[in-house]
């Protein structure tokens, strides 16, 4: 009986990446229609997600990733509860299960139940052996392990239902930017991708910036003008208007450039269309503060040499993860390789 091998999987994943770079008309039409089911999934945002996934499947990166992967000859059934906040957000979890030779029991999010199955159908067409490794379920049962992504509230239920099997349970996280005041206009403009891509709905989106005590806000706002069209999306605009009205009614100090509200706040998780900021005096003290909040942070973007345990990326790079940039810094491959 033919078996999955690392070589077969690398070829299949690379060919899927080629398809993503030049999708057929059926998938293009699906990308165009996604907004009808989920208003946040505009064609532009779906295209961004597809580009990010396609970039992930570069030949050299696949070869490097598979160097640490053992393709199991005794497949385990791994339940996957996928999120639906950004297009195809569960792709990496599915890919990891398949790469290790296991069986993915996929519980799709109702917010994103068309795009990923279409991609995986293409993957099966490329490598038919994967057909038995991809199973869609309405309810998880008969599983050996679980990877579940949700909110802090749903994670409590996940802990209760799946706590007796090997699991990865992901909770809310946010990403932050540390500015030094030495950023170029181009670098601040690139930061706009970290803030605005996918309307700020992802855990890799920057929800807060740390700025020097004497930082002038205009140096931040002016390069972001290229993103002003985001206000034309009705759901984003509704959030902007709502939060603005709350701040005005409560006389809460804030900055407003017409499509983004900037509010000083010690928290990390800002409302949609709002970016929190906090001023700092000493970069070393800030590094200690960020280290203490490690469990709440997905990644940090900065030009500073921060040397944190949390991933520190270039401005504009938060939404372009590599295969080995595991969510919550939990190595999914090590987890899957360790299943017995």
N, C-alpha and C positions, 0 to 999 in steps of 0.2 A: 504493500500500500504506500503510495507517495506520501512523503512527510514534508512538513514545512522546515525550511532551513534558513539560516541567516542570509545566505546568498539570495534565495528566492524572495525573501521579504524585502531586502534592500532594493532589489530590482523592481518589485511591485510598488513600493513606496515612492521610489524615484519616478516611475512612470505615472503614478498618481500626481506627483508634483508637476510633471510635464502637462498633464491634463488641466490642472489648476491654472497653469500659466496661459493655457489656450483652451478654455472650456468650449464644449459644443453648444449648439443652439438651444438644446433642451435645458441645459444647466443655466445658460444665460437667461432664458425665459423664467426659470425658477428664481434666479436672483432678482429679476425685475418684479416678480409677483410676491416675494417674501414680505414686502411692506404691507400687503393686504391682510396678512395674518398677524403681523407684529409691526406696529407703526414705527418702532425704533430701527427696524431692519431696512433702512433705505438702500437703494442700489449702491450708493457710494460707500456706505458702511459695510455692506456685504462684500463689496470688492476689496476693501481694506483688509477684512478678515481673511479672504481667500488669498490675497497677496502675502499676508503674514504666514499662513500655513504653507503656502508654496515655497516661500523662502526657507522655512524650517526643513524642507525635504531635499536640500541640496545634497548632491552625491557625497562630498567630503564630510559633511556633518553626519550623514547617515552612517558612513563607515566608522567615524569616531564614536558615535553613540553605540553602535552594535558591538564595539570592542568590549563593552561591559555587560553585554546581554547574553543570557543563556536561554536558548529556545527549548522549552520544555517538551519532553516526549511523553509526559503524563499531564495533559492539560487540566487546569483547575478552572472552575466556573467562577468568574469574578463579576459580581453585580456592580453596575455603574449607574449611579443616580446623577444625571447630568443637569447642569444649570442652563438657563436660557437667557441670561442677561445680555450677552453679545453673540453675534452669529457664530455657530459651530464651535462654541467655547469648550465643548467636551471632547473635541477631536484628539487632543494629546493623550487623554486617559484611554480612549479606545485604541489609539496607535500603540501605546505602551503595553496594553493587554495582548494585542495581536503580535507585537514584536517579541514577546516572551513565550509565544506559542500557546497562550491560554485562550479561554473562551469568554467573550464579552457578552454578558447579559445586560442589555442596554435599556434603561428606563429613561426615555426621552423627556425633555421638558415640553410642555404643551406650547411654550413660547417659541420653540425652535425644533419642530418635528419633521421638517421637510428637507432642509439643506444637507444635514449630516447624512441621513439615509441615502440621499442621492449620490453623495461622494463615496460612501461605502459600497453602494451598488456598483459604481465604477471600479472600485478597488477589487471587488469580487470578479468582475469581468476580466480584469487584468490577471488576477491570480485566483482561479476557481477553488483552490484548496482552502481559501479563507471563508468560504460560504458556511462551513460548519463551525466557524469560530465567531460568528456574528449573529446574535439572537436578540430580537426585540421583545421586551416583556412589558406588560401593564403593571405587574406586581412581582417583586423579587421573591423567589423561592428556590430551594435546592441550590444554594450558592456556597462556595468555599471561602470567599472573601468578598469584601465590599469596599468600593471607593465612592464616597458620597460628598457632594458639594452643595452647600446651602448656607442659610443665615445662622446667626448665633442662636436664634430660636429653634429652627429645625434641627440644628446639630444635637440638641438635647434629646429629640426623638430618635435621631440616628444612633446616638450612644445607647439608648435603651433597646432598640430593636436589633442592632448589629454588634453590640458590645461583646458578644460571645464568640465572634469569629474574627480572624485577622482583618483589620480595617484601616482605612485612611478616611478621616472625617474632617472636612474643611469648613472653616467658619469665616466670618467677615474679616477682611483685611483691607487696608488702604495703602496707597503709595504716596510718597512725599517728594518734594524737590527742595534741595538746599542751595540757595543762591549766595554768591559771594559779592556781587556788585561788579565783578569783572567780566561778566558774560557779554558776548557780542550780541548785536541785534539779531543775527542769524541764529544764535544759540537759544535766545529767548523765543524766537519764532518757532524753532523746532520743539521747544517745550510745549507749545500749543498742541502738538499731537498727543503728548502725554495727558494733557488736560481734556481735550475736546474729542478725540477719536472715540467712536461708539457713544458719543454724547456724555462721556464721563461715567458710564454705567459699570465699567469693569474694575476688578480689584487691582489691576495694574495701572489704572488711571490715577493721576496725581490729584489728590483732594485737598492738599495743603502745601503751602510753600513756607520755608523759613528764610527770612531776609535779614541782612545786617541792620543794626539799629538806625543808621543814617540813610538807609536805602530810599530812593525816590520812586514812588509807585509808577510814575509816568514811564520810567525806564522799563517797567514790566508790561504795562498796558499797551504802549504804542506798537511794539512788534507783533502784538496779537490781533491787530486790526484785520489781518487776512482771514481770520476765522469768523468774522462778524455775521456771515450768512447763516450761521447755526441758529440764530434767533428766529429764522423763518420756519423752523420745524415747530409745528403747533404744540406738541407735547413738551418740548424743551422750553418754548416760549411760555407755556402755562406755568411751568415750575419757576421760571425766572420772574414772572409777574407775581406769583404767589409769595415767593420769598422776599421780593422787593417790598411788597405791601406790608408784610409782617415787620420788616426792619423799619419801614417808615412809621407805621402805627406805634411801634414800641420805641421810636426815636433811637434805634440802635445804629451806632456809627458804622459806616461802610463806604466802600468805593463802588462806583458803577460806571462801566464803559458802554452800556447799552446792550450788552449781551452776556456779561459776566459780572457777578457781584463778588466783591472781595471784602471779607469780614475778618477782623482780628478775633482769634478764638484759640483756646488751648487744646481743643479737640482735634481729632484726625479725620473723622468722617463727616464731611460737609454735605449739605443738601445738594440736590441736582441744581446746576446753574449757579452754584456758589462755590467759591474757593476760599478756604480758611488761610490766614497767614499769621505768622508769629515772628516777632523780631528777636534776634539774639545778639549778645555782646561778645561771646567767646566761642569759637568754633569747637575747641576741645570739650567745653562743657556741653555743647549741643550734641556732640558725638556720644557722650555718656548718656544723655537724655534719650537719644534715639536707640541706643543699645538696650536701655531699660524697657523700651516699648517694642522690642523686636517681635514679640508674638502678635502684634497688631499690624505690622508693616509687611507688605508684599515685596516692594522694592523701593529704592531711593535713586533719584536722578540728580546728578550734580557734576560740575567741573572740578570740584574740590576732591582732594585725596583723602577720603574719609576713613577708609580701612574699617568698615563695619562688617558684622556677620551677615547682615541683610545685603542682598545684591545691590551694588552701586553702579548705575549705568549712565551713559552719556545722555545729555538732554535730547529728547525726541526718540529714545530707544526703548521706552518701557513697553510698547506694544509690539515689539519685534523679538520675542523670546526665542532662544535656541532650544533644541531638543532636550538639552540637559538643564534648562532653567525650570526646575520643578516648582510647582505651586507650593507655597508655604514652606519651602526649603525641605520638603520631604521627598526623598529620592524614590519615585514611583517604581523604577526598575529594580532597585534593591528590594523593595517590598515584594514585588511580584516574583523575583528570582528566589526569594526566601520561602515561598509557599511550598508546603510539603503535603 
